Amino acid sequence: MSAQVSKIFVARLLGLDVFDPLGDRLGRLRDVVVVSRGPQKAPACVGVVVEVPGKRRVFVPMTRIQSMESTQIICSGLVNMRRFQQRGQEMLVVAEMFDRTVTFVDASGRGLIEDVGLTQTRRGDWEINEYYVQRIEVTNTLLGIRNRRRNKVLVSWEDVRHGAQSEPQSADNFVATHDEMKAADFADALHEMTGKRRLEVAAHLQDDRLADVLQELPDREQVEILSALSLERAADVLEEMDPDDAADLLAEVSEDTKHQLLELMNEEEAEDVRRLLAYPEGTAGSVMTPVPVILTPESSVAEALASVRMEELSPALASTVYVVRPPLETPTGRYLGQVHIQALLRAAPPEPLGDILDKELEPMSDLSSITDVVRHLATYNLTSVGVVNNEGRLVGAITVDDVLDHILPDDWRSAD
């Protein structure tokens, strides 16, 4: 392998594009895989984890890396597109080594790994040769107060010793490094981790960020993370989730835990979730979003456009305004029709919604099957549809992403 550089730090590689020899983009580098060779040899770098289209993470061995530099990575030959699975003594640098506690061999204290330096040997192999460590020094003042000083140093791999894998590990650096990553991609990174590390990283996230990430994880891992939180924090996270996703998650826990969490949640948020849980599984009411954009026929186009601009709305939910008689909270007054965002963009700002109402598209019953909802969305090329009860009151809306989760296989998030 003819690399362009003989030394590089892993943090600089994260997110870099990986290309094949013809210049076609293979994906983005998400982690580096190393294996320990005992205390007398530096850990060897055996490959990299690349996220390819479809959000699948695959393993590319270092023998296929033709060039590795701070702007791009080029690999050669065919790449096995099977989803990456950790084996044996393999360790993920970003997921498992960043934030790991090490002890200095000169007995000068402990520190946290913030970055890992790789170097290429004369034989062309890559190995860890340095750690960028935040040294933690604890001193006692004259008043007996413990003072923690932190300074960062670059040390040889021989100058530190790692603790046991079972030791608690911080997640500060990992979370900061992946702060800009989309929730679905962050969830994919969590999915690849060991159970211990997944819980450590999840516990470090802010409630709103954890809620977004949980919604993208397989059911088993959602329950695993939620169960590891205190009941109070779990309730706070559920409040930050979309009501339909919170209901799906609560449906997977015990009845006793479900009751306790609902009691701890904000009353208004809990009521939305309870309504969804009351519907039979597989019905429109069980998967709908109970808080779509709802206005009266007297509301103006300008008001509607302001409503769909709200940042917390998903693109699918922001595509349609549902028009009803008061009250506007679900279950609303009588459902009148809907206005698609394209109609809003074509109309004059002062025009009332009642004048541009689409009354031809029928809403779905809250007891309709998910299959019927999918057929309705496909027939009329819709991204969302209103859901009404037997009294003709709007109780929610179903978006394309709501039904996709239910028609795809249960293991679609982790399938090859």
N, C-alpha and C positions, 0 to 999 in steps of 0.2 A: 504494500500500500504506500502510495506516495502522497503524504499529507502536506498541506501548505504550511502548517505550523507544527511545532513539536511540543507545545504546551498551551493549555487553554483551561479556563474555569467553567464549570458546569452551568452556573447561573447565566453566563453569556450565551449559552447554547439554547436555552429554553425558548420555545416558540419559533426557532429558526426554520426556514423552509428546507426541506430535504429533496434533492433532485436526483434523477437518474442520469446516466452519462449523456443522454441525448438532450438534456435540458428540460425534460418534462417533470413537473412537480409531483412528488410522491406524497408529501404531507408535511406535517410539522413535528419537530422534535419535542417530546413531552417529558422524557426522563432518560437517565443513563443507568445501565445495569452493571454492577460490579460483583465480584466474588472474593471472599477472604482466602488468603493462602497461608494463614498462620501468622504468628507474631514476628517471624523473621523475614517475611516478604511483604512487599506493598500489595494492597488489594488490586486485582486485575480488572480492567474494564473489558467486559465481554460483548457489549452491544448497546444499542440505544432503542428506546421505545418511540415509535413514530405514530402519530395520529393521522390516519389516511381518511379520504372522503367516506362519509357514512359514520363518522365518529368512532371508528374501530381503531384500537391501538394494537400495532403489530411490532414484532421484534426484528431488528436488523442487526446481525452480528457484525462485530468490528472488522471481520475479514472482508466484509462487503463495503466498508467505508473507504472510499477512494480519496476523499479530501474533507477535512474538517477545519473550518475557520470560523471567525466571529461574525461572518455575514451569511454563510450558507454551508450546507453539507451536501456532498455528492456521494452517492453509493453506486456500486456496479453490480451487474448480474441481476438475476431474478430475486424477488423478495417474497417470502412466504406470507400470504395474506391472512393466515389463521390468527385469531385474536391472541394477544400476548397473555401468557400465564407464567407466573413466577415459579421457579423450580429450585429444589434443593437449597443451596447456600446463597442463592442470588439475592442481592439487595438492590433496591431502587434508591439512587442517591437523593433525589429530591424528596420523595415520599418518606424515606426511612432514615436518611443520614442527616439531612438538614435539621437543625434544632436538637440534634442528639447530644447528650452530655458526654464529655470526655475528661479524662484526668491527665494532667501533665506528668510525665515520667520523672521530672526533677522534683516532684512533690511540692510544686509551687501553687497548686490549686486546681480548679476545674474550669471548664468553659463550655460554650455551646457552638457547634459547627454551623457556620453561616454559608460557607461555600466550599467546594472541593476542586482542587487543581489536578488536572490530568496531564501526563507527559507521555511522549512517545519514546520508546527505547530504541536502541540501535537495531534491534531485530524487527522493528516495526510494530511491536505490541504497544498497547496503551495501558497505563496503570496510574493509580493515585500516587501523587508524590507530595502533595501539600494540602493542608486544611487552613481555611480562613476562619479563625476562632474568636468568638467574643469571650475574653477571659473574665471570670467572675471572681472578684477579690472582696472578701468580707473582713472588715476590721472593726475593732471596738474603740469607741471614743472614750475620753476621760469620764463622760457622764454615763457610760455603760450602754450607749446606743450603738446598735450594729449598723455599720455604714457599708453599703455595697457599691464598689467602684467597678465600672465595666470599661475595658479597653480592648481593642481588636488587634490581633496579631496574626501573622502568617507563619505557620510552623510546619516542619517536615512531618510526614506520616509517622516517623519513628519517635517523635517527641510526645505523642499522646497515646493513651490507651482507652479503648471503648468499654463502656459498661455493658452489662447483660442486656440482651434484647428485651427482656421483660421489664426493664426499668422504665418508669414514666418518662415521656418525651414531650418537650414543648412543641407547639405548632406555630409560634409567632412568625418564623421566617417563611414557612410553607404558605400560610394564609396571605402574608404580604406579597409574596412572589406571584400568587395566583389571584390577586385582588380584582384584576380586570377581566378574568376569564368568565365566560358565560356560565350560568348555573348548570346547564346540561353538560358542559365540558368539565366543570368542577366535579359534578357528580360522577362522571366517567372516571376521573382520576381517583376519587374516593373508592369507587367500585373495585379498582385494581389493587387496593391496599389490603394489608392484613386487617383482621377484625380489630385488634388492639389499636393500630395506627388510625384506622377509620374513626373510631370513637374519640381519640385524642384530638384529631383535626376538627371533627364535627363540634365537639364541646367548646372549641375556641372561637367558632364563628358567632357573629352577631345574630340575634333572633331572626331578623328579616332575611339575612343571607342564608341562614340554615333552613328556613322555611322554603325558600326558592330551590335550594339544592335538594332537600328531602323529596320534593315533588317530582324530581327527575330520577330518583333511585328506584330499584326494584322493591317490591313490597317487603320482602324479608329484611332488607337492609334498613328500610324506613322504620320498621318495628324495632330492630336491633338498636338503632340510634335513639329513638324516642324512649325506649325502655331504660336506657343508660342515663337519661336526664332525670333531675328531680321532678316531682309532679308539678311544682310551681313553674319551673322553666319549660317543661313540656307543654303546659297549658299556654304559656306566652308564645311559644313557637307555633302552636296550632292556630292561635289567633291571627298570626301573620300569614298563614297559608290561605289559598283560595278555599272557600267553604266546601266545594265538592271534593277537593283533594284532602282536606281535613277529615271529611266524612269517610272517604275511602280508607284513610289510615286508621281511624278509630274503629272501623268495621273489622280490623285485623287484630285488635287487642281484646283482652278479656272484658266481660261485662262490668266487673267491679272497677277495673282501671278506666274504662270508658266513662262510667258514671262519675268517678272522682275528677277526671280531667274536664268534663263538661261543667261540673260545679265550680271549678276553679277559673274557667274561661270567662271573659267579659260576657255579660248576659245577652247582649245583642248578637255577638258573634256565635255564641253557643246556640241561640235559637235558630239561626240559619242552618247550622250543622244538624241540629235535632230534626228539623223539617226534612232534610235530605235522608237522614237515617231512617225516617219513618216509612219511606217508600220501599216497595219490594225491589230486590236486586234485579238488575236488567231492565228496569223501566226508565223512561225519560226523566221522571222526577228524581231518580236516584243519582243521576250523573249531571244534572243541569247546574248552571251557575245561578244562584238566587238573587244576584245583584247586577243585572245588565243595565244599560243606559235607558232610563225611563223618563219620558216627558209627557206633557199634556198637548192636545191638539192646538191650543192657543200659544204654545211656546214657539219662538221664532227660530228660523234657520240658524241665525247667529248664536243663539243659546245652545242649539244642538251641536254646532261645530265646536263650541267651547267645551261642551261636555265630553265629546269623544277625543279631545286633545289630552285628557287626563293621563298622566304618565303611567299610572298603575294599571291601566286597561291594556289587555293583550290586543294585538292587531285584529284578531277575529272578533273579539267582543266590541271593539271600537268601530266595526264596520256597519253596525246597525243601531238605530234608535227605535225603541218600542214606544208606541203612543197609546195612552190609556186615559180613562177618567180617574180623578182622584179617588182614593189616596194613591200616592206614587210608590209607596213601599210595598213589596210583594208580601202576600197576595194583594194585588192592586184593585182598583175599580175595573170597570168593564174594559176588556181589551179591544182596541179600535183598529190597529194595523201597525205597519212598520215603515221606516224610511231608511233606505240604504245611503251610505255616505256619498256615493256618486250623485244621487239626487240632491243631496245637500249642497254639493259643490257646484251644481248647475243652477240652483235657485238663488234668488235675491236674498240677502241677509235678513231683511225685515219680514219676509213671507212666513206666515204661520204654517206649522207642520201639517195641520189639518188639510191644507190645500194641496199638498204633494204626497199624501198618504197612499201607500200601496195596500189596498184592501183585498187584492186578489190572492195573495199568498196566505194560505191557511196556517194557523199555528198548530203545534202538535199537542196532543193530550198528555198530561203528566203521567198517565198510565200506559202510553204507547211503548212498544218494545224498542230497544236500541236499533234493531234491524230496520224497523219502520222509519226511525229517525234518519238513519244512514241513507236509506232509499230516497227519502224526501230531500235531503241535502244534495244528493247526487242528481236527482231529477231536475231540480231547479237551479243547480249550480250555485248553491248558497254556502256561505261560511258560517252562518248561524241561523237559528230559527227560534221563535218564541214558544214558550210552553205555558199552557193554560190548564186550569182545573175544570171540574164539571160545571162550575158556575160561570165560566167564561172570563175568569180573572187571571191576569198574568202572574205566574208564580216563579218564572225564571226564563232562562234561555240556554240553548245548547249550541256550542261552537264545534267546529270540525275537530279541534284538538281534544275536546271532551270525549267524543265518540271514538277517536283513533285509539286511545288508551284501552278501550274496551273491546275493540274488534281485532286488535293485534294479539299475537300469542302472549301469554303471561310473562314469558322470559324474553320478550323482544328487546329489552334494554341491554341484555347481556348476551344475546345470541350471536353466533359467528356470522 
